[in-house]
Amino acid sequence: MTIRVYNSHTRKKEDFKPISDKKVRMFVCGPTVYDLSHLGHARTYIAYDVIARWLRYRGFNLFYLMNITDIDDKIIKRAREKNEDPLKLARRFEESFFQDIASLQIDTIDVYARASEHMPEIIDQIERLIEKGFAYITQTGVYFDVSKFEDYGKLSHQDPEELKRHRIEPDPSKRNKQDFSLWKMRKEGEPYWNSPWGEGRPGWHIEDTAIAEKYLGQQYDIHGGGIDLIFPHHEAEIAQMESISGKKPMVRYWLHTGFLKVEGKKMAKSLGNFITIQDALKRYDVEALRLFFSSTHYRSPIDFHEKKIEQAKTALEALYETINSIRRSVKSMGDLTEDEKALERMIEESRRRFGEAMDNDFNTPLALSCLFDLAKYVNRLFDTQKSINKRLADYLINTFRELGGIIGILQKEEVKEELPEELRLLIEERERARERKDWKTADEIRKKLEELGIILEDTSQGVKWKKKI
């Protein structure tokens, strides 16, 4: 089945056809390293990690590039507040970002590219824009002349008159108020580099196109980021690259993640609901977080709520318990029963439906429902059948782990735990009480075990236990 992706430019789903057959080049806007990364970043980075995993799973040779903005107005402002060198501050928060990426188990990115290490490419792009008449020099810097690029606004679907009302980077030396900076002349206390126009530093938008051109070329397959970057950032990137190359489109498919709110409100330090990735991972398991984020489509807004995370945690535990039940119920090889043959067909159907969901604009909520439906089917089977063929059990567990791995869940190895002797004896005592129909004693033992952190579940296959979370 052909992968279908929603293109923010055309505002419709399209068949995914890379420029070079099975080779896919993807650029995703990375962090501006002036602060710790927060849950909004986590949502975006996990979404593109899942997309990257699926493209590779489907046989595409993906090259995934992410930039790191380590020169920016926000970095300079924060450095002044902390009386710290801007580049040193950027390195410090960059290191925290890498730790967050590792903690979120994101491992699909091939290259991270710092803006500060691509100054020759940035200066070269600005020179070409000036030569082609798309940029001009003033006493304060070099600016892109938006009036010279007739397609400006095509990604955000804004008409020229609407765009004229935008006042970006107010500066009386600019020709048009919507023009944006390519190079900012040196100011006291700011980092700077030499250029043909004087000492200074690059504007935000040119950093990304310079990096993308070096690693991906002037045209590539996918550009991703948060929906808040469509204008002016991604709009400016298109203007710069297409003006330089004369080739359209710069990117075949524009993908954008939806906004994240915290309990219905915009996340902000002033509201006291700003949650860093580091703080979140102190409270929540990484797989529970990945399941939570993937339970909402990447293009849809998402509301972070304690109750919803707990639900994701419970759902994840249920999937793991299903896998553990399969492991506990393995029997020797032999002919499949009719129920087992039906289960085998269900596994194949689940794999097919999972693939269809992911091929349909990376629909992770629908894909996850396939895993939960399969788990429910397995659990119903165990109500009537106490064991399962080993070959089928292996296939079933591999299916959960393989498909779960696309989302980034169900990857933990089984940890076999033995109950302490005194707790095991208590469970046996309770079973004897139940056989005598001494329900009072049985309930007392259950409550005692619960106080000790052990939850009992009476099933058709006997009593099962798990640790209280």
C-alpha positions, 0 to 999 in steps of 0.5 A: 500500500502507498503511504499517504501524507498530509501536506501542509502546503496543499492542505490535503493528503497525497501519495508519498513519492520521494524524489529519488525512489526509496531514498528519503531526505528529511529535515526537522527544525530542532531546538533553540538552545536557550532553556530546557526542552519542554513537553511541547518539544517532546511531542514534536520530536517523538512524532517525527521519531515515529515517522522516521521509524515507520519510513525505515520499516517500510524499506525507505533509506531515510536520511534524517537531519535536525538543526540546532539553533545556537545563535539567536536573539533568545540565547543572547537575551538569556545569556545577558540575564545570567551574565554568561557567554551566549555560546557557552550557555547554548552549549550547556542547554544543548547538552541537556537537549541531547540528554532529553533525546536519549531519555526519550529513546529517540534514535533515528536522527542521523545528523545534528547540525549547529548553526555556529558551525555552518557560517561559510554556508550561511554567508554563501547563501546570503551572497547569492541572494544579494547577487540575484537581487533578492536581498539588500544591505543596510546599516543594520544588516542584510534583509530579504526583500519579500516583494521580490518573491511572488510566492511569499505566503503560499505555505501559510496561505496568506495573501499579499495584502494580509502579509503587508500587515505583519511587522517582523523585526521592526527596523526603519532601514528596511524597504518593507516592514515584512522583510526579514533579516539574513545578517545582523550587524554586530552589537556590543556584547553579542557573538559575531563573525566576519562577513563581506558586509561587516562583523555580525551574526546570521538571522534565524531563517537563513541558518536552516536553509544553509544547513539543509542545502549542505546536507540535503540539496536545494530540493528534498522530500520532507520538512517537519516542525511544529505548526507554530513554525509555518509563519514566518519561519518556514515561509521564509525558508521557502523564499530563501531557498527557492530564490537561490535555486530557482527550483520549485518546490523546495520541499515536496511534503510539509509536515507539522505537529499540533499544539500542546496544552497543559490541562486546557491552557497554554504552557507557560512559566507564568502560569506555573504549568511549564513542564520540562522533559527532565521533570516529566521523566522523573514522574512518568515512564518514557514508554508511557509518555510515548504511548500518551503522545502517540494516542493522539494524531501528530497533526492534532492538538493534544492536552497534557493531563495527569489523568491521561498519563495515568490512563496511558500507564495503565494501558501500557501495563495491560499490554505488558501483562498480556505478553507475560501471560503469553510467556506463562502459557507456552506449551510444546510444539504441535498442531494448532487447535482451531482457536489457535488457527483463529488467533493466527489469522487475527495476528495477520489481520492486526499486522495488516490493519496496523500497516494501513493505519501507519500508511494513512498519514502515520495514524498512530491512534488507529495503529495502537488500537490494533495492538489493544484489539489483539491483546483483548482477543488473546486475553479472551482466548486464555479464558477458555484455553490455558496454553498456547503453541510455542511457535504461535506464542513466539509469533504473537510476542514478536508482533507486539514487540515489532509493531510496538517498537514503531511507537517506541513501546513494549521494548523492555525485556521480561524481568522475572521476579520471585515473591519472597517466601513469606508472601508466597505462603500468604497467597497459598494460605488464602487459596486454602481459605477460598477452598474452605469458602472462608471468604472473610479470611481470604479477604483479610489476606488479600488486603494484607498483601495489598498493604505490602504492595501485592495485588491479586487477581483471581482468574480462570487459570488461577490466582495471579499477582503483580506489584502495586504501582 
